[in-house]
Amino acid sequence: MKYLTVKNTTSTMDTALTLLKKEPTLLEEGFVVLANKQTKGRGQYGNSWQSESEDGLYYSFVIKPRSFNVKNIDKYQFSIASCVKDVIKKFSSIESDIKLPNDVLIDGKKVSGILLESGSKMGSKTIDYLIIGVGLNVNQEHFPVSIKNLATSLYQHTQEKYDKLKIAKELTKQLKTKFI
């Protein structure tokens, strides 16, 4: 699986869609887009994801799923959140909680958000691609005043800095077992 890292982007989801259009063969093996910063990180229902800090993991996993039924979207989101929760535990030993449909919390504060996007050809009954977007607050020491009581990071709970690429690779490994 190929990893593509960009310094700045509007959103890793936007970059993933652009790459899919330019290089559709990337979908054969799947790929991951990582960004140091996002200027318009996206959340569920048109919300934004605070992602101007280089300390977070801004991640999109792009695949042609072996099977995907839109009717089971809640199950998929729970499965993805479980992968995020497992990755958090593996790297930091922190217990986290899943807040359906798409959040992972530590002590009631958001540490991660998940966004799914899929596409298919007009009239097709199968999904051509699935993009799983994950924002994970990893090394942030502080958050803007507007969200400081709502958000947290792994660093804030352990006072340790983490290698974001190692976290991304572990997350990819877990997602591959669920979707490829």
Kinemage of the C-alpha trace (Angstrom):
@kinemage 1
@onewidth
@group {chain A} dominant
@subgroup {mainchain}
@vectorlist {calphas} color= white
{ca met a 1} P 0.000 0.000 0.000
{ca lys a 2} L 1.405 3.356 -1.025
{ca tyr a 3} L 1.717 6.262 1.450
{ca leu a 4} L 1.531 9.795 0.080
{ca thr a 5} L 2.410 12.656 2.414
{ca val a 6} L 1.639 16.301 1.705
{ca lys a 7} L 2.731 19.302 3.759
{ca asn a 8} L -0.505 21.252 3.461
{ca thr a 9} L -3.869 20.449 1.941
{ca thr a 10} L -7.449 21.528 2.303
{ca ser a 11} L -8.255 17.998 3.472
{ca thr a 12} L -6.711 14.563 3.026
{ca met a 13} L -10.131 13.496 1.705
{ca asp a 14} L -9.902 16.175 -1.026
{ca thr a 15} L -6.360 15.089 -1.896
{ca ala a 16} L -7.446 11.447 -2.035
{ca leu a 17} L -10.297 12.261 -4.453
{ca thr a 18} L -7.972 14.293 -6.671
{ca leu a 19} L -5.452 11.440 -6.756
{ca leu a 20} L -8.190 8.930 -7.588
{ca lys a 21} L -9.178 11.001 -10.604
{ca lys a 22} L -5.588 11.551 -11.790
{ca glu a 23} L -4.229 8.080 -11.034
{ca pro a 24} L -7.060 5.515 -10.833
{ca thr a 25} L -4.528 2.676 -10.830
{ca leu a 26} L -3.614 3.636 -7.250
{ca leu a 27} L -6.878 2.005 -6.231
{ca glu a 28} L -5.613 -1.430 -7.271
{ca glu a 29} L -3.533 -1.731 -4.097
{ca gly a 30} L -5.118 1.104 -2.172
{ca phe a 31} L -3.266 4.079 -0.744
{ca val a 32} L -3.011 6.351 2.267
{ca val a 33} L -2.847 10.144 2.228
{ca leu a 34} L -1.207 11.896 5.186
{ca ala a 35} L -0.950 15.636 5.726
{ca asn a 36} L 1.091 17.742 8.111
{ca lys a 37} L -1.666 20.369 8.106
{ca gln a 38} L -5.180 20.735 6.744
{ca thr a 39} L -6.783 24.086 6.108
{ca lys a 40} L -10.325 22.724 5.802
{ca gly a 41} L -10.380 19.431 7.659
{ca arg a 42} L -13.837 17.910 7.384
{ca gly a 43} L -16.032 16.273 9.967
{ca gln a 44} L -19.430 14.618 9.923
{ca tyr a 45} L -22.450 16.626 8.724
{ca gly a 46} L -20.342 19.446 7.287
{ca asn a 47} L -18.555 20.189 10.562
{ca ser a 48} L -14.880 21.113 10.476
{ca trp a 49} L -11.960 19.265 12.073
{ca gln a 50} L -9.410 21.526 13.754
{ca ser a 51} L -6.227 20.539 11.944
{ca glu a 52} L -3.892 23.478 11.486
{ca ser a 53} L -1.425 21.989 13.986
{ca glu a 54} L 1.321 19.714 12.671
{ca asp a 55} L 0.900 17.654 15.826
{ca gly a 56} L -2.191 15.722 14.704
{ca leu a 57} L -2.582 12.734 12.426
{ca tyr a 58} L -4.616 13.706 9.337
{ca tyr a 59} L -5.200 10.495 7.454
{ca ser a 60} L -7.234 9.083 4.570
{ca phe a 61} L -7.254 5.370 3.732
{ca val a 62} L -8.434 4.721 0.166
{ca ile a 63} L -9.487 1.289 -1.073
{ca lys a 64} L -11.796 -0.671 -3.282
{ca pro a 65} L -13.573 -2.623 -0.535
{ca arg a 66} L -14.171 -6.339 -0.938
{ca ser a 67} L -17.781 -5.676 0.028
{ca phe a 68} L -19.598 -2.615 1.257
{ca asn a 69} L -23.292 -2.191 1.936
{ca val a 70} L -24.356 1.373 2.661
{ca lys a 71} L -27.157 -0.011 4.849
{ca asn a 72} L -24.450 -1.208 7.278
{ca ile a 73} L -22.745 2.180 7.613
{ca asp a 74} L -23.160 2.215 11.413
{ca lys a 75} L -21.378 -1.146 11.675
{ca tyr a 76} L -18.521 0.101 9.495
{ca gln a 77} L -18.138 3.291 11.532
{ca phe a 78} L -18.092 1.282 14.756
{ca ser a 79} L -15.507 -1.090 13.265
{ca ile a 80} L -13.284 1.831 12.215
{ca ala a 81} L -13.671 3.494 15.615
{ca ser a 82} L -12.686 0.181 17.225
{ca cys a 83} L -9.502 0.161 15.138
{ca val a 84} L -8.700 3.721 16.257
{ca lys a 85} L -9.410 2.763 19.866
{ca asp a 86} L -7.067 -0.262 19.558
{ca val a 87} L -4.304 1.891 18.048
{ca ile a 88} L -4.631 4.423 20.877
{ca lys a 89} L -4.363 1.608 23.432
{ca lys a 90} L -1.382 0.014 21.675
{ca phe a 91} L 0.688 3.200 21.541
{ca ser a 92} L -0.320 4.983 24.733
{ca ser a 93} L -1.992 2.374 26.980
{ca ile a 94} L -4.915 4.813 27.263
{ca glu a 95} L -8.457 3.456 27.407
{ca ser a 96} L -10.804 5.363 25.126
{ca asp a 97} L -14.515 5.236 24.400
{ca ile a 98} L -16.492 5.203 21.177
{ca lys a 99} L -19.204 7.827 20.807
{ca leu a 100} L -21.366 6.796 17.900
{ca pro a 101} L -21.507 7.465 15.109
{ca asn a 102} L -17.956 8.686 14.509
{ca asp a 103} L -16.001 9.883 17.535
{ca val a 104} L -13.433 8.419 19.903
{ca leu a 105} L -13.189 10.045 23.326
{ca ile a 106} L -10.768 10.044 26.226
{ca asp a 107} L -12.274 11.141 29.533
{ca gly a 108} L -15.259 12.572 27.658
{ca lys a 109} L -13.151 14.710 25.299
{ca lys a 110} L -12.756 14.092 21.571
{ca val a 111} L -9.430 12.618 20.525
{ca ser a 112} L -10.485 11.318 17.110
{ca gly a 113} L -13.113 11.776 14.433
{ca ile a 114} L -13.966 9.521 11.515
{ca leu a 115} L -15.448 10.355 8.125
{ca leu a 116} L -16.460 7.939 5.354
{ca glu a 117} L -16.928 8.762 1.697
{ca ser a 118} L -17.669 6.349 -1.104
{ca gly a 119} L -18.339 6.521 -4.796
{ca ser a 120} L -19.626 4.400 -7.619
{ca lys a 121} L -20.488 4.692 -11.271
{ca met a 122} L -24.004 5.839 -12.112
{ca gly a 123} L -26.372 2.888 -11.899
{ca ser a 124} L -23.769 0.588 -10.345
{ca lys a 125} L -24.734 -1.596 -7.392
{ca thr a 126} L -21.165 -1.848 -6.128
{ca ile a 127} L -18.891 0.704 -4.501
{ca asp a 128} L -15.912 1.693 -6.660
{ca tyr a 129} L -13.965 3.277 -3.816
{ca leu a 130} L -14.141 3.927 -0.107
{ca ile a 131} L -12.241 6.698 1.664
{ca ile a 132} L -11.899 6.418 5.419
{ca gly a 133} L -10.795 9.728 6.876
{ca val a 134} L -9.415 9.830 10.407
{ca gly a 135} L -8.308 12.810 12.423
{ca leu a 136} L -6.406 11.829 15.553
{ca asn a 137} L -5.083 14.316 18.082
{ca val a 138} L -1.641 12.935 18.816
{ca asn a 139} L 1.007 15.421 19.972
{ca gln a 140} L -0.994 18.597 20.568
{ca glu a 141} L 0.002 20.295 23.804
{ca his a 142} L -2.779 22.898 23.603
{ca phe a 143} L -5.978 23.547 21.663
{ca pro a 144} L -7.654 26.805 20.648
{ca val a 145} L -9.843 28.310 23.358
{ca ser a 146} L -12.956 27.485 21.334
{ca ile a 147} L -12.378 23.712 21.665
{ca lys a 148} L -10.002 23.278 24.614
{ca asn a 149} L -12.808 21.902 26.815
{ca leu a 150} L -13.998 19.539 24.070
{ca ala a 151} L -10.754 18.129 22.620
{ca thr a 152} L -7.792 16.220 23.953
{ca ser a 153} L -4.660 14.510 22.615
{ca leu a 154} L -2.555 11.500 23.471
{ca tyr a 155} L 0.207 13.874 24.573
{ca gln a 156} L -2.069 15.646 27.046
{ca his a 157} L -2.693 12.319 28.804
{ca thr a 158} L 0.812 10.872 28.777
{ca gln a 159} L 3.201 13.817 28.322
{ca glu a 160} L 4.887 11.712 25.616
{ca lys a 161} L 5.391 12.529 21.924
{ca tyr a 162} L 4.456 9.866 19.384
{ca asp a 163} L 5.646 8.981 15.893
{ca lys a 164} L 2.622 9.742 13.706
{ca leu a 165} L 3.837 7.580 10.818
{ca lys a 166} L 4.062 4.518 13.082
{ca ile a 167} L 0.530 5.223 14.287
{ca ala a 168} L -0.660 5.620 10.675
{ca lys a 169} L 0.936 2.324 9.634
{ca glu a 170} L -0.653 0.465 12.539
{ca leu a 171} L -4.033 1.997 11.751
{ca thr a 172} L -3.630 0.966 8.104
{ca lys a 173} L -2.744 -2.578 9.145
{ca gln a 174} L -5.899 -2.833 11.247
{ca leu a 175} L -8.187 -1.267 8.628
{ca lys a 176} L -6.836 -3.603 5.951
{ca thr a 177} L -7.987 -6.611 7.991
{ca lys a 178} L -11.533 -5.191 8.072
{ca phe a 179} L -11.948 -3.906 4.526
{ca ile a 180} L -9.533 -5.594 2.102
